[in-house]
Amino acid sequence: MRRTAWLLVGIAALAALWWWAPSAYVRHRVTSLVRAHIGEQAGLTVRARTTAWSLALGRIGHLEIEAANLPLGDTSARRFWARMAGVRLAGHRGDGPPIRGIESGSAQVEVGQDDLERLLTARGIANPRVVIDAGVVTATGQLRVGPVFGPATVRGQFYAADRADVHFRVASFEVGGTELPPALANTVLAIIATPVLSLRGLPVPVEIDQVALEAGRVIIRARVMGAPR
């Protein structure tokens, strides 16, 4: 009986070494690599599932990265997640994306109205307010016109460009209650030539598939690329 008990303990220990220990090691290593890439201010969760054999071959079976309040230039993403399979990790340096290659993967970035308001504040708009509703983005605020601030309203939609950047297409532009040509928004606000959001700083390289507007948020769906661009 005692020999059987020790045999069961040995089997359990081997199973832990085969399944739990490699996954725990990967979670710790990926967390360190991602932290070095994105900093400490974002909330981060890493999930991994692999075996000792896969790890010996330099591959991770399944990897999931989720972050909250992830910095994206002048703003931040309310939520980011990426799910990947057949992952190869980069080295220990923190100056590039931690993922060296994958077999398959998808990602999603969620940006809220408050995130966009912080972006407008960073670009010189006073008291901004953003509303996302029925597929249209409406932004209002106090815009500097010469030496004074005046009320301004811009409406439009987001669209993907250059595979990892999100731009804003202006549909209408009003300053002080007067409607102006939408093209003037580029000169006054610099929001056409400059990306509103760039996903190039994500911890994994992505290519945007879709930019969708839902009530109160922007959803960006993407594919995780096999290697950094």
BELBEL-V400148 format. One record per residue. N is the residue number from 1. RES is the residue in three letters. SS is DSSP state (H for helix, E for strand, L for the rest). OMEGA is omega as a letter, one per 20 degrees, with the letter a starting at -180 (none if undefined). NEAR is the number of other C-alpha atoms within 10 Angstrom. Layout:
n:N res:RES ss:SS omega:OMEGA near:NEAR
n:N res:RES ss:SS omega:OMEGA near:NEAR
//
This chain:
n:1 res:MET ss:L omega:a near:6
n:2 res:ARG ss:H omega:r near:7
n:3 res:ARG ss:H omega:r near:8
n:4 res:THR ss:H omega:r near:9
n:5 res:ALA ss:H omega:r near:10
n:6 res:TRP ss:H omega:r near:11
n:7 res:LEU ss:H omega:r near:12
n:8 res:LEU ss:H omega:r near:12
n:9 res:VAL ss:H omega:r near:12
n:10 res:GLY ss:H omega:r near:12
n:11 res:ILE ss:H omega:r near:12
n:12 res:ALA ss:H omega:r near:12
n:13 res:ALA ss:H omega:r near:12
n:14 res:LEU ss:H omega:r near:13
n:15 res:ALA ss:H omega:r near:13
n:16 res:ALA ss:H omega:r near:14
n:17 res:LEU ss:H omega:a near:14
n:18 res:TRP ss:H omega:a near:15
n:19 res:TRP ss:H omega:a near:15
n:20 res:TRP ss:H omega:a near:17
n:21 res:ALA ss:H omega:r near:16
n:22 res:PRO ss:H omega:r near:22
n:23 res:SER ss:H omega:r near:24
n:24 res:ALA ss:H omega:r near:15
n:25 res:TYR ss:H omega:a near:14
n:26 res:VAL ss:H omega:r near:20
n:27 res:ARG ss:H omega:a near:20
n:28 res:HIS ss:H omega:a near:14
n:29 res:ARG ss:H omega:a near:16
n:30 res:VAL ss:H omega:r near:23
n:31 res:THR ss:H omega:r near:18
n:32 res:SER ss:H omega:a near:14
n:33 res:LEU ss:H omega:a near:24
n:34 res:VAL ss:H omega:r near:23
n:35 res:ARG ss:H omega:r near:18
n:36 res:ALA ss:H omega:a near:18
n:37 res:HIS ss:H omega:a near:19
n:38 res:ILE ss:H omega:a near:19
n:39 res:GLY ss:L omega:a near:12
n:40 res:GLU ss:L omega:a near:11
n:41 res:GLN ss:L omega:a near:11
n:42 res:ALA ss:L omega:r near:18
n:43 res:GLY ss:E omega:a near:13
n:44 res:LEU ss:E omega:r near:18
n:45 res:THR ss:E omega:r near:14
n:46 res:VAL ss:E omega:r near:19
n:47 res:ARG ss:E omega:a near:17
n:48 res:ALA ss:E omega:r near:22
n:49 res:ARG ss:E omega:a near:17
n:50 res:THR ss:L omega:r near:22
n:51 res:THR ss:L omega:r near:20
n:52 res:ALA ss:H omega:a near:17
n:53 res:TRP ss:H omega:r near:13
n:54 res:SER ss:H omega:a near:13
n:55 res:LEU ss:H omega:r near:16
n:56 res:ALA ss:H omega:r near:10
n:57 res:LEU ss:L omega:r near:10
n:58 res:GLY ss:L omega:a near:12
n:59 res:ARG ss:L omega:r near:19
n:60 res:ILE ss:E omega:a near:25
n:61 res:GLY ss:E omega:a near:18
n:62 res:HIS ss:E omega:a near:18
n:63 res:LEU ss:E omega:r near:22
n:64 res:GLU ss:E omega:r near:19
n:65 res:ILE ss:E omega:r near:21
n:66 res:GLU ss:E omega:a near:19
n:67 res:ALA ss:E omega:r near:21
n:68 res:ALA ss:E omega:r near:18
n:69 res:ASN ss:E omega:a near:18
n:70 res:LEU ss:E omega:a near:26
n:71 res:PRO ss:E omega:r near:18
n:72 res:LEU ss:E omega:a near:18
n:73 res:GLY ss:L omega:a near:14
n:74 res:ASP ss:L omega:a near:16
n:75 res:THR ss:E omega:r near:22
n:76 res:SER ss:E omega:r near:23
n:77 res:ALA ss:E omega:r near:23
n:78 res:ARG ss:E omega:a near:20
n:79 res:ARG ss:E omega:r near:18
n:80 res:PHE ss:E omega:r near:22
n:81 res:TRP ss:E omega:r near:18
n:82 res:ALA ss:E omega:r near:21
n:83 res:ARG ss:E omega:a near:18
n:84 res:MET ss:E omega:r near:23
n:85 res:ALA ss:E omega:a near:19
n:86 res:GLY ss:E omega:a near:19
n:87 res:VAL ss:E omega:r near:20
n:88 res:ARG ss:E omega:a near:20
n:89 res:LEU ss:E omega:r near:19
n:90 res:ALA ss:L omega:r near:15
n:91 res:GLY ss:L omega:a near:12
n:92 res:HIS ss:L omega:a near:13
n:93 res:ARG ss:L omega:a near:11
n:94 res:GLY ss:L omega:a near:15
n:95 res:ASP ss:L omega:r near:9
n:96 res:GLY ss:L omega:r near:20
n:97 res:PRO ss:L omega:a near:23
n:98 res:PRO ss:L omega:a near:27
n:99 res:ILE ss:E omega:a near:23
n:100 res:ARG ss:E omega:r near:17
n:101 res:GLY ss:E omega:r near:21
n:102 res:ILE ss:L omega:r near:21
n:103 res:GLU ss:L omega:r near:13
n:104 res:SER ss:E omega:r near:15
n:105 res:GLY ss:E omega:r near:20
n:106 res:SER ss:E omega:a near:19
n:107 res:ALA ss:E omega:r near:24
n:108 res:GLN ss:E omega:r near:21
n:109 res:VAL ss:E omega:r near:24
n:110 res:GLU ss:E omega:r near:20
n:111 res:VAL ss:E omega:a near:22
n:112 res:GLY ss:E omega:r near:20
n:113 res:GLN ss:H omega:r near:19
n:114 res:ASP ss:H omega:r near:18
n:115 res:ASP ss:H omega:r near:19
n:116 res:LEU ss:H omega:r near:24
n:117 res:GLU ss:H omega:r near:22
n:118 res:ARG ss:H omega:r near:18
n:119 res:LEU ss:H omega:r near:20
n:120 res:LEU ss:H omega:r near:24
n:121 res:THR ss:H omega:r near:16
n:122 res:ALA ss:H omega:a near:12
n:123 res:ARG ss:L omega:r near:13
n:124 res:GLY ss:L omega:r near:14
n:125 res:ILE ss:L omega:a near:21
n:126 res:ALA ss:E omega:r near:18
n:127 res:ASN ss:E omega:a near:14
n:128 res:PRO ss:E omega:r near:21
n:129 res:ARG ss:E omega:a near:19
n:130 res:VAL ss:E omega:r near:23
n:131 res:VAL ss:E omega:r near:19
n:132 res:ILE ss:E omega:a near:20
n:133 res:ASP ss:E omega:r near:13
n:134 res:ALA ss:L omega:r near:10
n:135 res:GLY ss:L omega:a near:13
n:136 res:VAL ss:E omega:r near:16
n:137 res:VAL ss:E omega:r near:25
n:138 res:THR ss:E omega:r near:18
n:139 res:ALA ss:E omega:r near:20
n:140 res:THR ss:E omega:r near:21
n:141 res:GLY ss:E omega:r near:22
n:142 res:GLN ss:E omega:a near:19
n:143 res:LEU ss:E omega:r near:21
n:144 res:ARG ss:E omega:r near:16
n:145 res:VAL ss:E omega:a near:13
n:146 res:GLY ss:L omega:a near:7
n:147 res:PRO ss:L omega:a near:6
n:148 res:VAL ss:E omega:r near:8
n:149 res:PHE ss:E omega:r near:14
n:150 res:GLY ss:E omega:a near:15
n:151 res:PRO ss:E omega:a near:18
n:152 res:ALA ss:E omega:r near:21
n:153 res:THR ss:E omega:r near:21
n:154 res:VAL ss:E omega:r near:20
n:155 res:ARG ss:E omega:r near:20
n:156 res:GLY ss:E omega:a near:18
n:157 res:GLN ss:E omega:r near:17
n:158 res:PHE ss:E omega:r near:21
n:159 res:TYR ss:E omega:a near:17
n:160 res:ALA ss:E omega:r near:19
n:161 res:ALA ss:E omega:r near:14
n:162 res:ASP ss:L omega:r near:11
n:163 res:ARG ss:L omega:a near:14
n:164 res:ALA ss:L omega:a near:19
n:165 res:ASP ss:E omega:r near:17
n:166 res:VAL ss:E omega:r near:21
n:167 res:HIS ss:E omega:a near:19
n:168 res:PHE ss:E omega:r near:21
n:169 res:ARG ss:E omega:a near:18
n:170 res:VAL ss:E omega:r near:21
n:171 res:ALA ss:E omega:r near:16
n:172 res:SER ss:E omega:a near:16
n:173 res:PHE ss:E omega:a near:21
n:174 res:GLU ss:E omega:r near:18
n:175 res:VAL ss:E omega:a near:17
n:176 res:GLY ss:L omega:r near:13
n:177 res:GLY ss:L omega:r near:11
n:178 res:THR ss:E omega:a near:9
n:179 res:GLU ss:E omega:a near:13
n:180 res:LEU ss:E omega:r near:12
n:181 res:PRO ss:L omega:a near:11
n:182 res:PRO ss:L omega:a near:17
n:183 res:ALA ss:L omega:r near:14
n:184 res:LEU ss:H omega:r near:13
n:185 res:ALA ss:H omega:r near:19
n:186 res:ASN ss:H omega:a near:15
n:187 res:THR ss:H omega:a near:11
n:188 res:VAL ss:H omega:a near:11
n:189 res:LEU ss:H omega:a near:17
n:190 res:ALA ss:L omega:a near:13
n:191 res:ILE ss:L omega:r near:17
n:192 res:ILE ss:L omega:a near:16
n:193 res:ALA ss:L omega:a near:11
n:194 res:THR ss:L omega:r near:14
n:195 res:PRO ss:L omega:r near:19
n:196 res:VAL ss:L omega:r near:21
n:197 res:LEU ss:E omega:r near:22
n:198 res:SER ss:E omega:r near:20
n:199 res:LEU ss:L omega:a near:23
n:200 res:ARG ss:L omega:r near:18
n:201 res:GLY ss:L omega:r near:17
n:202 res:LEU ss:L omega:r near:20
n:203 res:PRO ss:L omega:r near:22
n:204 res:VAL ss:L omega:r near:25
n:205 res:PRO ss:L omega:a near:24
n:206 res:VAL ss:E omega:r near:26
n:207 res:GLU ss:E omega:a near:20
n:208 res:ILE ss:E omega:r near:23
n:209 res:ASP ss:E omega:a near:15
n:210 res:GLN ss:E omega:r near:14
n:211 res:VAL ss:E omega:a near:18
n:212 res:ALA ss:E omega:r near:14
n:213 res:LEU ss:E omega:r near:19
n:214 res:GLU ss:E omega:a near:15
n:215 res:ALA ss:L omega:r near:14
n:216 res:GLY ss:L omega:a near:15
n:217 res:ARG ss:E omega:r near:21
n:218 res:VAL ss:E omega:r near:22
n:219 res:ILE ss:E omega:r near:18
n:220 res:ILE ss:E omega:r near:22
n:221 res:ARG ss:E omega:a near:18
n:222 res:ALA ss:E omega:r near:22
n:223 res:ARG ss:E omega:r near:20
n:224 res:VAL ss:E omega:a near:24
n:225 res:MET ss:L omega:a near:21
n:226 res:GLY ss:L omega:a near:19
n:227 res:ALA ss:L omega:r near:14
n:228 res:PRO ss:L omega:r near:15
n:229 res:ARG ss:L omega:none near:7
//
